[in-house]
């Protein structure tokens, strides 16, 4: 028996790219939420 290697189809590549895009978008949103949420606290602590 021979092993067949399958190359990723166009749909599999599109699904992977969509997951990567979703992860990057959520990470960027989380980063901005953290920065905007912590900046008043850090500023308050620095001034007091």
N, CA, C and O of each residue as an XYZ file, in Angstrom:
192
protein
N       0.841     -1.177      0.000
C       0.000      0.000      0.000
C       0.886      1.240      0.000
O       1.936      1.291      0.641
N       0.437      2.191     -0.714
C       1.185      3.444     -0.749
C       0.431      4.501      0.032
O      -0.799      4.550      0.041
N       1.198      5.328      0.674
C       0.590      6.420      1.423
C       0.335      7.579      0.496
O       1.214      7.990     -0.262
N      -0.848      8.097      0.557
C      -1.160      9.269     -0.250
C      -1.001     10.510      0.607
O      -1.592     10.616      1.682
N      -0.216     11.426      0.137
C      -0.104     12.696      0.849
C      -1.077     13.659      0.219
O      -1.142     13.794     -1.003
N      -1.819     14.314      1.055
C      -2.807     15.248      0.533
C      -2.281     16.665      0.703
O      -1.743     17.030      1.748
N      -2.446     17.418     -0.309
C      -2.088     18.832     -0.215
C      -3.318     19.585      0.259
O      -4.444     19.205     -0.063
N      -3.111     20.643      1.016
C      -4.280     21.380      1.499
C      -5.088     21.964      0.344
O      -4.544     22.540     -0.598
N      -6.364     21.800      0.448
C      -7.232     22.355     -0.583
C      -7.414     23.841     -0.338
O      -7.012     24.380      0.694
N      -8.013     24.468     -1.288
C      -8.241     25.911     -1.188
C      -9.127     26.241      0.019
O      -8.927     27.251      0.694
N     -10.099     25.379      0.273
C     -11.004     25.615      1.394
C     -10.276     25.479      2.727
O     -10.520     26.263      3.644
N      -9.382     24.493      2.849
C      -8.637     24.314      4.092
C      -7.726     25.508      4.354
O      -7.587     25.940      5.499
N      -7.114     26.035      3.322
C      -6.252     27.201      3.468
C      -7.085     28.411      3.871
O      -6.655     29.209      4.704
N      -8.264     28.553      3.293
C      -9.132     29.683      3.633
C      -9.588     29.600      5.086
O      -9.658     30.621      5.769
N      -9.894     28.409      5.559
C     -10.316     28.241      6.951
C      -9.170     28.592      7.877
O      -9.377     29.271      8.883
N      -7.962     28.143      7.559
C      -6.803     28.455      8.386
C      -6.528     29.956      8.402
O      -6.229     30.520      9.454
N      -6.626     30.592      7.264
C      -6.394     32.039      7.184
C      -7.462     32.799      7.975
O      -7.164     33.808      8.615
N      -8.688     32.320      7.930
C      -9.762     32.981      8.678
C      -9.532     32.846     10.184
O      -9.747     33.798     10.935
N      -9.096     31.668     10.622
C      -8.809     31.480     12.050
C      -7.657     32.366     12.492
O      -7.693     32.939     13.581
N      -6.644     32.481     11.658
C      -5.499     33.330     11.991
C      -5.928     34.791     12.078
O      -5.521     35.508     12.993
N      -6.745     35.227     11.132
C      -7.239     36.608     11.143
C      -8.079     36.879     12.382
O      -7.948     37.933     13.004
N      -8.948     35.922     12.746
C      -9.782     36.079     13.934
C      -8.933     36.177     15.192
O      -9.202     37.004     16.063
N      -7.899     35.327     15.290
C      -7.021     35.354     16.458
C      -6.295     36.688     16.563
O      -6.196     37.256     17.651
N      -5.785     37.192     15.445
C      -5.069     38.472     15.463
C      -6.007     39.627     15.812
O      -5.615     40.558     16.516
N      -7.233     39.566     15.323
C      -8.193     40.633     15.611
C      -8.565     40.638     17.096
O      -8.648     41.699     17.714
N      -8.788     39.457     17.661
C      -9.133     39.361     19.077
C      -7.944     39.779     19.936
O      -8.121     40.446     20.955
N      -6.736     39.392     19.535
C      -5.545     39.782     20.292
C      -5.355     41.292     20.273
O      -5.027     41.893     21.296
N      -5.557     41.899     19.122
C      -5.402     43.354     19.024
C      -6.465     44.057     19.873
O      -6.168     45.046     20.544
N      -7.689     43.554     19.846
C      -8.747     44.143     20.667
C      -8.410     44.021     22.148
O      -8.597     44.967     22.914
N      -7.915     42.861     22.546
C      -7.533     42.657     23.939
C      -6.392     43.560     24.361
O      -6.379     44.071     25.481
N      -5.432     43.758     23.465
C      -4.302     44.629     23.781
C      -4.782     46.056     24.005
O      -4.396     46.695     24.983
N      -5.622     46.559     23.105
C      -6.124     47.930     23.253
C      -7.008     48.066     24.488
O      -6.958     49.092     25.167
N      -7.808     47.062     24.789
C      -8.653     47.110     25.987
C      -7.784     47.165     27.236
O      -8.099     47.889     28.180
N      -6.692     46.406     27.248
C      -5.786     46.415     28.391
C      -5.107     47.770     28.537
O      -5.025     48.317     29.637
N      -4.623     48.304     27.431
C      -3.938     49.600     27.476
C      -4.893     50.700     27.939
O      -4.557     51.497     28.814
N      -6.077     50.733     27.346
C      -7.038     51.782     27.706
C      -7.591     51.583     29.116
O      -7.938     52.557     29.784
N      -7.677     50.357     29.566
C      -8.186     50.100     30.904
C      -7.160     50.376     31.991
O      -7.514     50.835     33.077
N      -5.892     50.100     31.707
C      -4.861     50.278     32.725
C      -4.252     51.676     32.744
O      -3.683     52.080     33.757
N      -4.358     52.413     31.661
C      -3.711     53.725     31.619
C      -4.260     54.686     32.683
O      -3.457     55.383     33.303
N      -5.568     54.769     32.932
C      -6.021     55.660     34.015
C      -5.508     55.222     35.385
O      -5.185     56.060     36.228
N      -5.434     53.909     35.605
C      -4.958     53.404     36.887
C      -3.484     53.754     37.077
O      -3.088     54.213     38.148
N      -2.676     53.543     36.050
C      -1.255     53.856     36.128
C      -1.053     55.354     36.298
O      -0.214     55.781     37.091
N      -1.802     56.141     35.572
C      -1.688     57.599     35.701
C      -2.084     58.062     37.102
O      -1.424     58.922     37.685
N      -3.151     57.496     37.635
C      -3.594     57.860     38.978
C      -2.529     57.495     40.010
O      -2.234     58.276     40.914
N      -1.951     56.286     39.863
C      -0.915     55.853     40.811
C       0.339     56.709     40.687
O       1.013     56.961     41.685
N       0.661     57.156     39.483
C       1.856     57.967     39.294
C       1.675     59.370     39.873
O       2.635     59.971     40.356
N       0.459     59.890     39.827
C       0.225     61.250     40.303
C      -0.058     61.318     41.805
O       0.007     62.394     42.399
N      -0.368     60.189     42.411
C      -0.693     60.236     43.839
C       0.446     59.722     44.704
O       0.328     59.696     45.930
